[in-house]
Amino acid sequence: MADLKHLGQQTASTLKGGLEGAQQAAAHATHHAAPWLEALARFGYASKGVVYGTVGLLALSVALGRGGATTDTKGALLRLQDLPAGTLLIWLLTLGLIGYALWQLIRAALDPEDQGHEAKGIVKRAGYAFSGVANLALAFFTARLALAGNAARSQNSEDQVAGTVLNLPGGQLWLAVGGLILLTVAANQLYVAYGAKFMKRVTFTDLPARTCDVLKRIGQVGIASRGVLMIIIGVFALLAAWHRKASETVGISEALTWLRTQPSGNLLLGAVALGTLCYGVWCVVQARYRRIRIEGAA
């Protein structure tokens, strides 16, 4: 028994030492790459801004009766690819989205913003990790689009994901949990927008006070609109779980279309579309003024 206990302690010590060594190696590599990673992260914010700004512009065009259709981030990339020099733009956005994804993964793994290891910090870092993976997937789609000139885009990707979840043991519960998580994130987005909590991450020291106030308002409107879209998507996820019907889930495009079908739909769609455009602008603002610290204490 004593030998087994000693073996367990030795194994735990070896694993701990290996983990600490890996963390030190990652921190060392990050230290030397920090300037380049910061530049890539800033380019990532700008690229994200272009994508979401395009989503907002296309939805605003629909709300104003100028034709077109609402779409999501992949649809926006397909539209951007059709522009003059579109292939070059798509390659640049691929690089930017990879940069943004890496920055989110760094925030999750190295904790440069000192979120800590308490429950609240762990939840935030898990969110950063999810965002990093999601943006890597979007970057992969963008790269395929740049290479081939087109890329397969499922019109019912949310349905497919929801269907996969519903087929799991306890699938209804898992889908409902996903909807509740979206609603929680949405509530946090609205809280952050209302209190302008995001301002602690930016530095406007070289700008006039009036310009700073305008940029803050743009950030508030943009983040609030993102929260509204998350509420719609989260509610539909809960309904899909309740009815056990994957087809009831929606994404960004469907959420925007749903807004238009409501009373005063064009007004509602226009407001959220303008907000989504503001979110894109705010991402570009962050590319210039966000405080980005690559190195963490992990």
N, C-alpha and C positions, 0 to 999 in steps of 0.2 A: 504493500500500500504506500509506504514511504517512497519507494522508487517511482511509483506512478505519479505521486504528488510532485516529486522532484522533476520528473520528465515534463509534467504539465507546466510547471513554473518556468522551466528552461525553454519550452516551446513558446510560451507567452512572451518571455523576454526576447527571444529571437525575432518573433513577429513584430513586437514593439520597436526593436532596434531597426528592423528592416523598414518599417513605416516611417520612423523618424529620419532614416537615411534617405528614403525616397523624397520626403518633404524637403529636406535640406538640399538635395540635388535639384529639385524643382525650383526652390527659392533662388539657388545659385544661378541656374539657367535663366530664370526670369529677371534677375538683377542685371545681367549682361544684355538681355534683349529688351529691357524696359523702354528705352526711347522709341524703338521700332514698334513695340506692342502698343504704346500710347498713341503713336501716329496712326496705327492701323485701327485702333478703337475709335478714334475721332472720325476717321474716314468711314467707319462702320455706322456711327450715328448719322452722318450725312447721307449715306446710302439708304438707311432705314427711313430717313425723312423723305427721300425721293419716292420710295415705294408707297408709303402711307399717304404722302401728298397726292400721288396719282390716284389712289383709291378714293380719296376725298374729292378730287376734281371730277372724276368720272361720275360719282354719285351726285355731285352738285349739278352737273350737266343734266342728269335725269330729272332732278327736282325742279330745275328751271325750264323744263320742257324742250330742251335742245337735243333730245335723242340720246342714243347710247343705252347702256345698261349698267347696273351696279355690278361690282366685282370684288374679289378679294385680292390678297397680295400676289398670288400667282397670276391671276388675270391681269393685274396691273403690269406685271413684268412682261406678259405677252403683248400688251399694248405698247409698252415702251420699246420693245424689240422692233416694232413696225416703224419707228421714227427714223429719219435720216441719221446715219451713223449709229443705228440702233444696236448693232452687234457689239461695237466698241463700248457703248454705254452699258450693255448687259455684262460684258466682261468686267468693267469697273465695279458694277454693282455686286458681281460675284465676289470680287476681292473684298469689297466693303462689308458684305454680309458675313463673310468668313471672319473678318476682323471683329465685327460686333459679337459674333458667337464666341470667339476666343475670349473677349473681354468679359462676357457673362460667365464663362467657365472659370476664368481667373477669379472673378468675384466670389464664385461658389467655393472654389478649392482653396485659394490662398487667403481669402477674407481680407483684402486690403482696406476695406472700409470699416473694419472692426465691428462686424455684426455680432460676433461672439458665438458661443456654443450653447447658449440658453435656448429655450424652445422658440422664442420669437426670432432669434438670429438664425437658427437652423431652418425654420420655415422659409425665411427670406432667401437663404442661400440655396435651398432646394428649388425655389422659384427661379433663381438665376441659372441654376443648372438646367432646368427644363427649358428656359428661354434659349440657352446656348444650344441645346440639342435641336430645338425647333428651328432656330436660325441656320444651323448647319444643314438641316434638311432643305430649307428654302434656298440656301446657297448651292446645294447640289442640283436642285431643279434649275436654278439660274445658269449654272455651268452647262448643263445639258442643253438648255435653250441656246446658249452662246455657241456651243460646238455644232449643234445640228440645225440651228435655225428654227427649231420647234421642239416642244417637249410635251409628252403626254400629261394631261391634267384631268384628273377625275372630277366630274361635276358633283359627285356625291361622296366625297371623301369622309365627311362627317358621319354620313349614314353608315359607311363601311366600318369606321372605327367603332361607332356605337353598336353596330351589329356584332362585331367581334367581342366587345365587352359583354353584351347581353348573353352571348353564348357561353360565357365563362360561368363556373359555379358561383352563385350569388351575384350574377351579372347585373340584375336590376339595382341591387344595393350599390355596387361599384359605380354604375352610371349615375346614380343619385348622388353619391359622394363627389363625383366629378363635377356635377352641376352645383353642388353646395360650395365646392372649392372656388369655382368660377364666380359665384355670387359673393363669396368672402373677398376675393381679389378685387371684384368690382366695387364693393363697399369701401375697401381700402383706397382704391383709385379716387373715388369721390371725396373721401376724407382728405387725401393728399391734395387734391385739386382745390377744395374749399379753403383749406388752411395754407395753401401755397407751400406745403412742406418740402417740395422739390427744390425750392430756392437755396436750401442749405448745401446743395451739390454743385452750384454754379457760382462763378465770380464775375460780376459786372463792373469791376472797379474802374474800367476805362470808358464807361458809357454814362451819358447824362441820366439824371434821375427819371425824367419823363420816358426815355427810351427803355430804361429798366422796367418801369411800370407797365409799359405796353407789352414787353416780352413776357413779363410775369402773367399778364392777362391771357396772352396767347397760350402759355403753358397750362393755365387753369382750364381754359375752354377745351384745349386738346385732350388733356388727361381725363377731364370729366366726360367727354364724348366717348373716349375709349371705355370708360367705366359703364356708360349706358349700353354700349354694344355688348359688353361682357354680361350685363344683367339679362339682356334678351337671350343671348346664347345659353346662359346658365339656366334660365327658366325653361327654355325649350328642352334642355337636357333632362331636367327634372320631369317634365311631361312625358318625354320619351321613355324614361325609366318607369314612371307610373303606369303608362299604357303598354309597356314592353314593345314599343314600336320605334325601331331605329330611324325610320323615315321621318320622324318628327324632329330630329335634331337639325340645327341650322349652323351655318358659319357666318362670316362677316357679310358676304354677298347676300345670303338669304335674309339675314337680320335687317339689312338696309332695305331690301325689297319688301319685307314685312311692314316696316315703318310706313312705306308709301301706301299700303293698303288700308291703313287706319284713317279715321276721320282727320281731316286736315293733314293728310298723309304727305303731300308735297312740302308742306311747311316743316313737318317733323323730319322728313328725310333731308331737307335743305339744312336744317339746324345741325343734325348729326354729321352730315357731309362736310359742312363748313368746319365743324369741330374736328373732324378727322384730318382735314387739310391743315388746321392749326396744329394738330399733333405732329404732322409731318414737318411743319415749320419749326416747331419746338425741338424736334430731333436734330435739325440742322443747326439750331442755336446751340444745342449741347455740344455739337461737334467742335464748336469754337470756344465755348465758355465753361464747359463742365470741368470740375476738378477730377482728374483721373490719376489715381495712384495705383501703379501696377504691383509694386512689391507689397507683400503682406507679412503677417507675423506667423503664418502657419509653418 
